[in-house]
């Protein structure tokens, strides 16, 4: 935990925040009405979970506010509640602290600013606030908007390998969580359920998940340009980074 990370108790939970970024916090910061500007995240193609994310601003600084929603079958029963297992185990606090560790290792991820949970008996709900990375778009949008050459895909592979060399497992590595700035520098978003793991087959499974995501996008939108040669270039970049490590 960083020296500037502070926990402030609330009536039904707590807020974890970086006091270097925020001098004070309130529960209103985790609701759209608590900001001067608030807009939903927009994308060319809809991806699972996007409806729970909004861009907020105080007029000077932009942030990304995400409310945690359940996925898969559990979401049919309960939309956003999780079983309580202690403050340190809440989704928001865990992701905040993981992002802090990744940034300390020089990995390209968003800066965590605040995390909140609200507890009600045996369940809780949670939110995460991160600093917005200017000018980024998802890899899904990038391959739809314009074609990418071999160097582009090679660079993507190199960047992904940096995370694996640090034993970082992203729980949902898809073409929406891979984000690129205007210079095509890569950032990884959404580390909910992410963690450090010993090297293993999960690394190949991570890559396979991304490949399936890209193939699905290419099948859904004729404008998307992605083929086997692109994936081969990504793998070449990935393994070249391994050899140079």
C-alpha positions as CSV (number, residue, x, y, z in Angstrom):
1,X,0.0,0.0,0.0
2,X,1.3,3.4,-1.0
3,X,2.1,6.0,1.7
4,X,-0.4,8.3,0.1
5,X,-3.2,5.7,0.1
6,X,-5.8,6.7,2.7
7,X,-8.9,4.8,3.9
8,X,-11.8,6.9,5.1
9,X,-14.8,5.2,6.8
10,X,-18.4,6.0,5.6
11,X,-21.7,5.2,7.2
12,X,-22.0,1.8,5.4
13,X,-18.5,1.1,4.1
14,X,-15.2,2.9,3.3
15,X,-13.4,4.9,0.6
16,X,-9.8,4.2,-0.3
17,X,-8.1,7.0,-2.1
18,X,-4.8,8.6,-3.2
19,X,-4.3,11.7,-1.1
20,X,-1.7,13.0,-3.6
21,X,-4.6,13.3,-6.2
22,X,-7.6,14.0,-3.9
23,X,-7.3,16.3,-0.9
24,X,-10.8,15.1,0.3
25,X,-13.4,12.6,-0.7
26,X,-17.1,12.1,-0.4
27,X,-19.6,9.5,-1.5
28,X,-20.9,11.9,-4.1
29,X,-17.7,11.3,-6.1
30,X,-18.9,7.8,-6.9
31,X,-22.2,9.0,-8.5
32,X,-22.6,10.9,-11.8
33,X,-24.5,13.8,-10.1
34,X,-21.4,14.5,-8.0
35,X,-19.5,15.8,-11.0
36,X,-19.7,18.9,-13.2
37,X,-19.7,16.7,-16.3
38,X,-20.6,13.0,-16.7
39,X,-21.0,11.0,-19.9
40,X,-21.3,7.3,-20.6
41,X,-18.4,5.6,-22.3
42,X,-19.1,5.3,-26.1
43,X,-17.7,2.7,-28.5
44,X,-18.1,1.6,-32.1
45,X,-19.1,-1.9,-30.9
46,X,-20.7,-2.6,-27.5
47,X,-18.8,-4.8,-25.1
48,X,-19.9,-6.5,-22.0
49,X,-19.7,-4.3,-19.0
50,X,-19.5,-1.0,-20.8
51,X,-22.8,0.2,-19.5
52,X,-21.4,0.5,-16.0
53,X,-18.6,3.0,-16.9
54,X,-18.9,6.8,-17.2
55,X,-16.4,9.6,-17.9
56,X,-16.6,12.3,-15.2
57,X,-14.9,15.6,-14.9
58,X,-14.6,18.5,-12.4
59,X,-14.0,20.8,-15.4
60,X,-10.2,20.5,-15.1
61,X,-9.4,16.8,-14.6
62,X,-11.1,13.8,-16.3
63,X,-11.7,10.5,-14.5
64,X,-13.3,7.2,-15.3
65,X,-15.9,6.0,-12.8
66,X,-16.9,2.3,-12.9
67,X,-19.6,0.6,-10.9
68,X,-18.9,-3.1,-10.5
69,X,-21.5,-5.4,-12.2
70,X,-21.7,-9.1,-12.1
71,X,-21.3,-11.1,-15.3
72,X,-22.5,-14.4,-16.6
73,X,-25.2,-16.4,-15.0
74,X,-25.1,-14.7,-11.5
75,X,-26.0,-11.4,-13.2
76,X,-29.5,-12.9,-14.0
77,X,-30.1,-13.2,-10.2
78,X,-28.3,-10.2,-8.8
79,X,-26.9,-7.3,-10.8
80,X,-24.2,-5.7,-8.7
81,X,-24.0,-7.3,-5.2
82,X,-21.1,-9.4,-4.0
83,X,-20.7,-11.6,-0.9
84,X,-18.8,-9.9,1.9
85,X,-15.5,-11.5,2.8
86,X,-13.7,-8.5,4.4
87,X,-12.6,-5.1,3.4
88,X,-9.4,-6.2,1.8
89,X,-11.2,-8.7,-0.4
90,X,-13.7,-6.2,-1.9
91,X,-13.4,-5.9,-5.7
92,X,-12.7,-2.2,-5.7
93,X,-10.0,-2.2,-3.0
94,X,-8.2,-5.1,-4.6
95,X,-8.2,-3.6,-8.0
96,X,-7.1,-0.2,-6.7
97,X,-4.1,-1.8,-4.9
98,X,-3.2,-4.0,-7.9
99,X,-3.2,-1.0,-10.2
100,X,-0.9,0.8,-7.8
101,X,1.6,-2.1,-7.8
102,X,1.5,-2.3,-11.5
103,X,2.2,1.4,-12.0
104,X,5.1,1.1,-9.5
105,X,6.5,-1.6,-11.8
106,X,6.3,0.7,-14.7
107,X,3.4,-1.1,-16.5
108,X,1.0,1.0,-18.6
109,X,-2.3,0.9,-16.6
110,X,-4.6,3.7,-15.4
111,X,-3.8,5.6,-12.2
112,X,-6.2,4.5,-9.4
113,X,-7.7,7.5,-7.6
114,X,-10.4,6.2,-5.4
115,X,-12.3,3.0,-4.5
116,X,-15.5,2.6,-2.5
117,X,-17.6,-0.2,-1.1
118,X,-21.0,0.0,0.5
119,X,-21.9,-3.0,2.8
120,X,-25.3,-4.3,3.7
121,X,-25.1,-7.3,5.9
122,X,-23.5,-10.2,3.9
123,X,-23.3,-8.3,0.6
124,X,-21.6,-5.2,-0.7
125,X,-21.5,-3.0,-3.8
126,X,-18.4,-1.3,-5.1
127,X,-17.1,1.5,-7.4
128,X,-13.6,2.4,-8.7
129,X,-12.4,5.9,-9.9
130,X,-9.3,6.1,-12.1
131,X,-7.6,9.0,-13.9
132,X,-8.6,9.1,-17.6
133,X,-5.9,8.4,-20.1
134,X,-6.3,11.1,-22.8
135,X,-6.9,10.2,-26.4
136,X,-7.2,6.4,-26.0
137,X,-9.4,4.0,-27.9
138,X,-9.9,0.3,-27.7
139,X,-8.0,-2.1,-30.0
140,X,-11.5,-3.1,-31.3
141,X,-12.1,0.4,-32.4
142,X,-8.6,0.8,-33.8
143,X,-8.8,-2.2,-36.2
144,X,-12.2,-0.9,-37.5
145,X,-11.1,2.7,-38.0
146,X,-7.9,2.0,-40.0
147,X,-5.6,-0.8,-41.0
148,X,-2.6,-1.9,-39.0
149,X,0.8,-3.0,-40.3
150,X,3.1,-5.7,-39.1
151,X,5.0,-3.3,-36.8
152,X,1.8,-2.4,-35.1
153,X,0.9,-6.0,-34.2
154,X,4.5,-6.8,-33.3
155,X,4.4,-3.8,-30.8
156,X,1.2,-5.1,-29.3
157,X,2.8,-8.5,-28.6
158,X,5.8,-6.9,-27.0
159,X,3.7,-4.8,-24.7
160,X,1.5,-7.7,-23.6
161,X,4.6,-9.8,-22.8
162,X,5.8,-7.1,-20.4
163,X,2.8,-7.9,-18.2
164,X,3.5,-11.6,-18.4
165,X,7.1,-11.1,-17.5
166,X,5.9,-9.5,-14.3
167,X,3.5,-12.5,-13.8
168,X,0.4,-10.4,-14.1
169,X,-2.7,-12.2,-15.1
170,X,-5.5,-10.2,-16.6
171,X,-8.8,-12.1,-16.0
172,X,-10.5,-10.8,-19.2
173,X,-7.9,-10.0,-21.9
174,X,-10.1,-8.9,-24.8
175,X,-9.9,-6.3,-27.6
176,X,-11.8,-3.7,-25.5
177,X,-9.6,-3.9,-22.5
178,X,-6.5,-3.4,-24.7
179,X,-6.4,0.4,-25.3
180,X,-4.2,2.5,-27.4
181,X,-3.3,6.2,-27.4
182,X,-2.8,8.4,-30.5
183,X,0.7,7.0,-30.9
184,X,-0.5,3.4,-30.6
185,X,1.1,3.0,-27.2
186,X,-0.7,0.2,-25.3
187,X,-2.6,0.4,-22.0
188,X,-4.4,-2.4,-20.2
189,X,-7.7,-1.6,-18.5
190,X,-10.2,-3.4,-16.2
191,X,-8.1,-5.4,-13.8
192,X,-11.1,-6.7,-11.8
193,X,-10.1,-10.2,-10.7
194,X,-6.6,-9.6,-12.0
195,X,-3.7,-10.9,-9.9
196,X,-0.1,-12.1,-9.8
197,X,0.4,-15.7,-10.7
198,X,3.3,-18.1,-11.2
199,X,4.2,-18.7,-14.8
200,X,1.9,-21.3,-16.4
201,X,-0.6,-22.2,-19.1
202,X,-2.7,-19.2,-18.1
203,X,-0.4,-17.0,-20.2
204,X,-1.3,-19.0,-23.3
205,X,-5.0,-18.8,-22.3
206,X,-4.7,-15.0,-21.9
207,X,-3.5,-14.8,-25.5
208,X,-6.1,-17.2,-26.8
209,X,-8.8,-15.1,-25.2
210,X,-7.6,-12.0,-27.0
211,X,-7.4,-13.9,-30.3
212,X,-11.0,-15.1,-30.0
213,X,-12.1,-11.5,-29.2
214,X,-10.4,-10.1,-32.3
215,X,-11.8,-12.9,-34.5
216,X,-15.3,-12.2,-33.2
217,X,-15.0,-8.5,-33.9
218,X,-13.8,-9.2,-37.4
219,X,-16.8,-11.5,-38.0
220,X,-19.3,-8.9,-36.7
221,X,-18.0,-5.9,-38.5
222,X,-16.7,-6.0,-42.1
223,X,-14.6,-2.9,-41.5
224,X,-12.5,-4.7,-39.0
225,X,-9.1,-5.8,-40.5
226,X,-7.6,-8.7,-38.7
227,X,-6.2,-12.0,-40.0
228,X,-3.8,-14.8,-39.3
229,X,-0.8,-12.8,-40.5
230,X,-1.6,-10.0,-37.9
231,X,-1.8,-12.6,-35.1
232,X,1.5,-14.1,-36.2
233,X,3.1,-10.7,-36.0
234,X,1.7,-10.2,-32.5
235,X,3.1,-13.5,-31.4
236,X,6.5,-12.7,-32.9
237,X,6.6,-9.5,-30.9
238,X,5.5,-11.4,-27.8
239,X,8.2,-14.0,-28.0
240,X,10.9,-11.6,-29.1
241,X,10.3,-9.7,-25.9
242,X,10.7,-13.0,-24.0
243,X,14.1,-13.6,-25.7
244,X,15.3,-10.1,-24.9
245,X,14.2,-10.3,-21.2
